[in-house]
Amino acid sequence: DLLPIWASEMLDVTQGPVQRRLIRLGVNNTAPILRWAVRDGSAQRAKRRMGM
């Protein structure tokens, strides 16, 4: 479900509806944690130091 349709066809990867639903659920549950972890990353801290 993370690949575009053309890439799935090229790699001959097929996923059933249940598997796609589980992948989406995992990504949707992980995304907020990743956003929180990257929110105060080195780039953001450097911008604050430079007053940007």
TARAWO-V452778 format. One line per field, one symbol per residue. phi: phi as a letter, one per 40 degrees, with the letter a starting at -180 (. if undefined). psi: psi as a letter, one per 40 degrees, with the letter a starting at -180 (. if undefined). burial: b if it has 16 or more other ideal C-beta (glycine too) atoms within 10 Angstrom, else e. A space follows every 10 residues. Layout:
# TARAWO-V452778
phi = ???
psi = ???
burial = ???
This chain:
# TARAWO-V452778
phi = .cccdccccc cfbbbccccc cccccccccc dcccccccdb cccccccccc gc
psi = eeiidddddd efhihidddd dddddddddd dddddddedf idddddddde f.
burial = eeeeeeeeee eeeeeeeeee eeeeeeeeee eeeeeeeeee eeeeeeeeee ee
